[in-house]
């Protein structure tokens, strides 16, 4: 008799468990990073010409070879970021499809009468 109750429990519980794990993994990957970023709020009234003058005086001159290395590193970082964003979107799409498949399977295999 306990075998009759177990499959319906497994069909209802497992999709929710898998979906919860996927959502938890995605949230655990992104939320701590987003929450730990410092936010700086600048008042536009105080960001005037004085800050530009100070920045112009304190900016050291960079030789062209060093600037080329900096530009190359910035480009590599942007390329890496776009690759990571694409990979994350692919993972999220795959997770959504897997969750939808599990839900459809659960709906199709659940008994219609008690």
Secondary structure, DSSP 8 states (H G I E B T S, - for coil): -HHHHHHHHHHHHHHHHHHHHHHHHHHHHHHHHHHHS------TTT-SHHHHHHHHHH-----HHHHHHHHHHHHHHHHHHHHHHHHHHHHHHHHHHHHHHHHHHHHHHS-S--
